[in-house]
Amino acid sequence: MNLKGRDFLKLLDYTPEEITHLIDLAADLKAKKKAGIAHRYCEGKSVALIFEKTSTRTRCAFETAAFDLGMHPVYLDPSGSQLGKKESVADTARVLARMFDGIEYRGFAQSTVEELAAYSSVPVWNGLTDEFHPTQILADMLTLREHLGALKGKKLVYMGDARFNMGNSLMIGCAKLGVNFAACAPVEYFPDEGLQDAAQELAAESGAVLEFWTEPELALKDADAVYTDIWVSMGESPEAWGERIKALLPYQVNAKAMALAKPGAIFMHCLPAFHDHKTTIGRQVGEKYGLDALEVTDEVFEGPQSVVFDEAENRLHTIKAVMAATLAGV
């Protein structure tokens, strides 16, 4: 399978076979790194990393992956680029494509990364937008496979606000790969109905079952994996916390919720997580609303069912797979 020259903007653009190829490649590259086997498939190339939203995992994964593949990464933070301010997205794409072999974008609108790709002559990769987070889903699927032994027929339940990038992308990724998916939230926090319809069509092909529940006790039945994310994302108003806590506290992943899933079900989170008061935001919000934790309790986050740091590590290997496949045809 040759994906050389392809953009990686959202999982909807890739077939189940192509997504599986990237997961298999990530597993191979992970094994090579653990064994100390060099895999510099992109020797001498350079990549631009545009970050309108900062990140620990995404930046470290892209930079380390680029280095492992023999490339030179250049990081452009929100103050290091004129993207959309003094220079249009289209002009930025054409300039960077003359200087680099690939471009990563992490920011707000999906339309921005799509426009970058439309005007770039080199591959463009989505490091996160408000609508989709495809590299995270590859890491999640690799993690699921490592812990559950297979993907098809397993059940993943997403607890909380499923309207944005993680709910959208997990739903599409599961539908593509035959993983049963349940979103559990108030109805107004479900994914967009049009995207639900598209996912149901994909699920009909893969055999996945997609469900949307407001009751945790129904959604979590027979769950192999329980997933959540922070309730207020970067760029949203701090005023959103009151509304989200009121709506989503019944969907907090705690010991009671995990007990509703299968024995031995794994807990997943894309991070960062507000599971205690050891972060500025976690402490401020927790103290204001009288909560020890927000979307997940410390007991679950630090417990034996948690695989969150396996997911975080797998960001490196799956991002490396995307770059190796689209730049070198590996």
C-alpha positions as CSV (number, residue, x, y, z in Angstrom):
1,M,0.0,0.0,0.0
2,N,1.5,3.3,-1.0
3,L,0.3,6.5,0.7
4,K,3.2,8.7,-0.5
5,G,2.1,12.3,-1.2
6,R,-1.2,12.0,0.6
7,D,-2.5,14.5,3.1
8,F,-3.8,13.3,6.5
9,L,-6.6,15.6,7.5
10,K,-9.4,13.4,8.8
11,L,-10.1,9.6,8.9
12,L,-13.1,10.1,6.6
13,D,-10.5,10.5,3.8
14,Y,-8.9,7.1,4.4
15,T,-10.2,3.5,3.8
16,P,-10.3,1.0,6.7
17,E,-7.4,-0.8,4.9
18,E,-5.3,2.4,4.8
19,I,-6.0,3.1,8.5
20,T,-5.1,-0.4,9.4
21,H,-1.9,-0.1,7.4
22,L,-0.9,3.0,9.4
23,I,-1.6,1.2,12.7
24,D,0.4,-1.8,11.6
25,L,3.2,0.5,10.5
26,A,3.1,2.3,13.8
27,A,3.4,-1.1,15.6
28,D,6.4,-2.0,13.5
29,L,8.1,1.4,14.0
30,K,7.5,1.1,17.8
31,A,9.1,-2.3,17.9
32,K,12.1,-0.9,15.9
33,K,12.5,2.0,18.3
34,K,12.3,-0.3,21.4
35,A,15.0,-2.6,19.8
36,G,17.2,0.3,18.9
37,I,16.9,-0.4,15.1
38,A,17.4,2.7,13.0
39,H,14.5,3.7,10.7
40,R,15.6,6.9,9.0
41,Y,13.2,6.6,6.1
42,C,13.0,10.3,5.5
43,E,16.7,11.2,5.7
44,G,17.5,14.8,4.8
45,K,13.9,16.0,4.7
46,S,12.5,18.9,6.7
47,V,9.0,19.5,8.1
48,A,7.2,22.6,9.3
49,L,5.1,22.3,12.5
50,I,2.5,25.1,12.8
51,F,0.9,25.3,16.3
52,E,-1.9,27.8,16.7
53,K,-2.8,25.7,19.8
54,T,0.1,24.7,22.0
55,S,0.5,21.0,23.1
56,T,2.9,18.8,25.0
57,R,2.2,15.5,23.3
58,T,1.6,16.6,19.8
59,R,4.7,18.8,19.6
60,C,7.0,16.2,21.3
61,A,5.6,13.4,19.1
62,F,6.1,15.2,15.8
63,E,9.5,16.5,16.7
64,T,10.8,13.2,18.0
65,A,9.2,11.3,15.2
66,A,10.8,13.6,12.7
67,F,14.2,13.1,14.3
68,D,13.9,9.3,14.4
69,L,13.0,9.4,10.7
70,G,16.1,11.5,9.9
71,M,14.3,14.8,9.4
72,H,14.7,18.4,10.6
73,P,11.5,19.8,12.2
74,V,10.9,23.6,12.5
75,Y,8.4,24.6,15.1
76,L,6.2,27.7,14.5
77,D,4.2,28.7,17.6
78,P,1.4,31.2,17.6
79,S,3.8,34.1,17.6
80,G,6.2,32.6,15.1
81,S,4.0,32.7,12.0
82,Q,1.9,35.2,10.2
83,L,-0.7,32.6,9.3
84,G,-4.0,34.3,8.7
85,K,-2.8,37.6,10.1
86,K,-0.3,39.2,7.7
87,E,-0.2,36.3,5.3
88,S,-3.2,34.3,4.0
89,V,-3.4,30.6,4.6
90,A,-3.1,30.0,0.9
91,D,0.1,32.1,0.6
92,T,1.6,30.4,3.7
93,A,1.0,27.0,2.3
94,R,2.7,27.9,-1.0
95,V,5.7,29.5,0.7
96,L,6.2,26.6,3.2
97,A,5.8,24.0,0.5
98,R,8.8,25.5,-1.3
99,M,10.9,25.1,1.8
100,F,9.7,22.0,3.5
101,D,8.7,18.4,2.6
102,G,5.7,18.3,4.9
103,I,3.5,20.6,6.9
104,E,1.7,19.9,10.2
105,Y,-1.1,22.2,11.5
106,R,-2.6,22.2,15.0
107,G,-5.2,24.9,15.6
108,F,-8.9,25.8,15.5
109,A,-10.9,25.4,12.3
110,Q,-10.8,22.3,10.1
111,S,-11.2,24.6,7.1
112,T,-7.7,26.0,7.8
113,V,-5.9,22.7,7.5
114,E,-8.1,21.9,4.5
115,E,-7.0,25.2,2.9
116,L,-3.4,24.5,3.7
117,A,-3.7,21.2,2.0
118,A,-5.5,22.6,-1.1
119,Y,-2.6,25.1,-1.7
120,S,0.3,23.0,-0.6
121,S,2.3,20.8,-3.0
122,V,3.6,18.7,-0.1
123,P,1.7,16.5,2.4
124,V,-0.3,18.3,5.2
125,W,-1.1,16.6,8.5
126,N,-3.8,17.5,11.0
127,G,-2.3,17.7,14.5
128,L,-5.8,18.7,15.8
129,T,-8.6,21.0,14.9
130,D,-11.9,21.8,16.6
131,E,-13.6,19.2,14.4
132,F,-11.2,16.3,14.1
133,H,-8.1,14.8,15.8
134,P,-7.1,11.9,13.5
135,T,-3.5,11.3,14.8
136,Q,-4.9,10.8,18.3
137,I,-7.4,8.2,17.0
138,L,-4.6,6.2,15.4
139,A,-2.8,6.2,18.8
140,D,-6.0,5.1,20.6
141,M,-6.6,2.3,18.1
142,L,-3.1,1.0,18.5
143,T,-3.5,1.1,22.3
144,L,-6.8,-0.7,22.1
145,R,-5.3,-3.4,20.0
146,E,-2.3,-3.8,22.3
147,H,-4.5,-4.2,25.4
148,L,-7.5,-6.0,23.9
149,G,-5.8,-8.1,21.3
150,A,-8.1,-7.0,18.5
151,L,-10.3,-4.1,17.4
152,K,-13.3,-5.6,15.5
153,G,-16.3,-6.3,17.8
154,K,-14.8,-4.5,20.9
155,K,-16.9,-1.8,22.5
156,L,-15.7,1.7,23.3
157,V,-17.8,4.2,25.3
158,Y,-17.1,7.9,25.1
159,M,-18.4,9.7,28.2
160,G,-18.9,13.5,28.1
161,D,-19.0,16.2,25.5
162,A,-19.1,14.3,22.2
163,R,-19.7,17.3,19.9
164,F,-16.1,18.1,19.1
165,N,-12.9,16.6,17.8
166,M,-12.6,13.6,20.1
167,G,-16.2,12.5,20.0
168,N,-16.3,13.0,16.2
169,S,-13.1,11.3,15.5
170,L,-13.6,8.3,17.8
171,M,-17.0,7.7,16.2
172,I,-15.6,7.8,12.7
173,G,-12.6,5.7,13.6
174,C,-14.7,3.1,15.3
175,A,-17.2,3.0,12.5
176,K,-14.4,2.5,9.9
177,L,-12.6,-0.3,11.9
178,G,-15.6,-2.3,13.2
179,V,-15.3,-1.2,16.8
180,N,-18.7,-0.8,18.5
181,F,-19.1,2.8,19.7
182,A,-21.4,4.5,22.3
183,A,-21.5,8.2,23.1
184,C,-22.9,8.9,26.5
185,A,-24.0,12.4,27.2
186,P,-27.0,14.7,27.3
187,V,-28.7,14.7,23.8
188,E,-27.4,18.3,23.1
189,Y,-23.8,17.0,23.5
190,F,-24.1,14.3,20.9
191,P,-22.1,14.6,17.6
192,D,-23.6,16.5,14.7
193,E,-26.5,14.5,13.1
194,G,-25.0,14.7,9.6
195,L,-21.8,13.2,10.9
196,Q,-23.8,10.6,12.8
197,D,-25.5,9.6,9.5
198,A,-22.1,9.4,7.7
199,A,-20.7,7.2,10.5
200,Q,-23.8,4.9,10.4
201,E,-23.2,4.3,6.7
202,L,-19.5,3.4,7.5
203,A,-20.6,1.2,10.4
204,A,-23.0,-0.7,8.1
205,E,-20.0,-1.7,6.0
206,S,-17.7,-2.6,8.9
207,G,-20.2,-4.3,11.1
208,A,-19.8,-1.8,13.9
209,V,-22.7,-0.8,16.1
210,L,-23.0,2.9,17.0
211,E,-25.2,4.0,19.9
212,F,-26.1,7.2,21.6
213,W,-27.2,7.1,25.2
214,T,-28.1,9.6,28.0
215,E,-27.9,6.9,30.7
216,P,-24.5,5.7,31.8
217,E,-25.8,2.4,33.1
218,L,-27.1,1.5,29.6
219,A,-24.2,2.9,27.6
220,L,-21.5,1.2,29.7
221,K,-22.9,-2.3,29.6
222,D,-20.3,-4.7,28.1
223,A,-17.8,-1.8,27.5
224,D,-14.2,-3.0,26.8
225,A,-12.9,0.6,27.0
226,V,-14.2,3.8,28.7
227,Y,-13.0,7.1,27.2
228,T,-13.3,10.7,28.3
229,D,-11.8,14.1,27.6
230,I,-11.7,17.5,29.3
231,W,-15.0,19.4,29.3
232,V,-13.7,22.8,28.2
233,S,-11.1,23.0,25.4
234,M,-8.4,25.5,24.7
235,G,-9.8,28.6,23.2
236,E,-13.2,28.3,24.8
237,S,-14.4,30.8,27.4
238,P,-13.7,30.0,31.1
239,E,-17.4,30.8,31.6
240,A,-18.2,27.5,29.9
241,W,-17.1,25.6,33.0
242,G,-20.3,26.2,35.0
243,E,-22.6,25.0,32.1
244,R,-20.4,21.9,31.4
245,I,-20.1,20.8,35.0
246,K,-23.8,21.1,35.5
247,A,-24.5,19.1,32.3
248,L,-21.7,16.6,32.4
249,L,-20.9,15.8,36.1
250,P,-23.3,12.7,35.9
251,Y,-21.0,11.4,33.1
252,Q,-17.8,11.7,35.1
253,V,-15.7,8.6,34.9
254,N,-15.4,7.3,38.4
255,A,-15.2,4.0,40.2
256,K,-19.0,3.6,39.9
257,A,-18.9,4.2,36.1
258,M,-16.0,1.7,35.6
259,A,-17.9,-0.9,37.6
260,L,-20.7,-0.7,35.0
261,A,-18.3,-1.8,32.2
262,K,-16.8,-5.2,31.7
263,P,-14.5,-6.5,34.4
264,G,-11.0,-5.4,33.3
265,A,-12.2,-2.7,31.0
266,I,-9.5,-0.2,30.2
267,F,-9.8,3.6,30.9
268,M,-8.6,6.0,28.1
269,H,-8.0,9.7,28.0
270,C,-6.2,11.8,25.3
271,L,-4.8,14.2,28.0
272,P,-4.3,16.6,29.7
273,A,-6.7,15.4,32.4
274,F,-8.2,17.3,35.4
275,H,-8.2,14.4,37.8
276,D,-6.9,16.3,40.8
277,H,-5.8,19.8,41.9
278,K,-2.2,19.6,40.8
279,T,-2.8,21.9,37.8
280,T,-3.7,25.6,37.9
281,I,-7.0,25.0,36.0
282,G,-7.9,21.9,37.8
283,R,-7.3,23.6,41.2
284,Q,-9.2,26.8,40.3
285,V,-12.2,25.1,38.8
286,G,-12.3,22.4,41.4
287,E,-12.2,24.8,44.3
288,K,-14.8,27.1,42.7
289,Y,-17.3,24.3,42.2
290,G,-16.3,22.2,45.2
291,L,-15.0,19.2,43.2
292,D,-11.9,17.0,43.8
293,A,-11.8,16.1,40.1
294,L,-13.6,16.9,36.9
295,E,-14.1,14.5,34.0
296,V,-12.3,11.6,35.7
297,T,-11.5,10.9,39.3
298,D,-7.9,10.4,40.5
299,E,-8.8,6.9,41.6
300,V,-9.6,5.8,38.0
301,F,-6.9,7.9,36.4
302,E,-4.2,6.4,38.6
303,G,-5.8,3.0,38.9
304,P,-4.8,-0.4,37.3
305,Q,-7.3,0.0,34.4
306,S,-5.8,3.2,33.2
307,V,-3.8,3.1,29.9
308,V,-3.5,6.8,29.4
309,F,0.3,6.9,29.3
310,D,0.4,4.0,26.8
311,E,-1.9,6.2,24.6
312,A,0.4,9.2,25.1
313,E,3.5,7.2,24.0
314,N,1.7,5.8,21.0
315,R,1.2,9.3,19.7
316,L,4.9,9.2,18.8
317,H,4.7,5.9,16.9
318,T,1.5,6.6,15.0
319,I,2.5,10.2,14.0
320,K,5.8,8.7,12.8
321,A,3.8,6.2,10.8
322,V,1.8,8.9,9.1
323,M,4.9,10.9,8.2
324,A,6.8,7.8,7.0
325,A,3.9,6.6,4.9
326,T,3.1,10.0,3.3
327,L,6.6,11.2,2.7
328,A,8.5,8.0,1.9
329,G,5.7,5.5,0.9
330,V,6.7,3.1,3.7
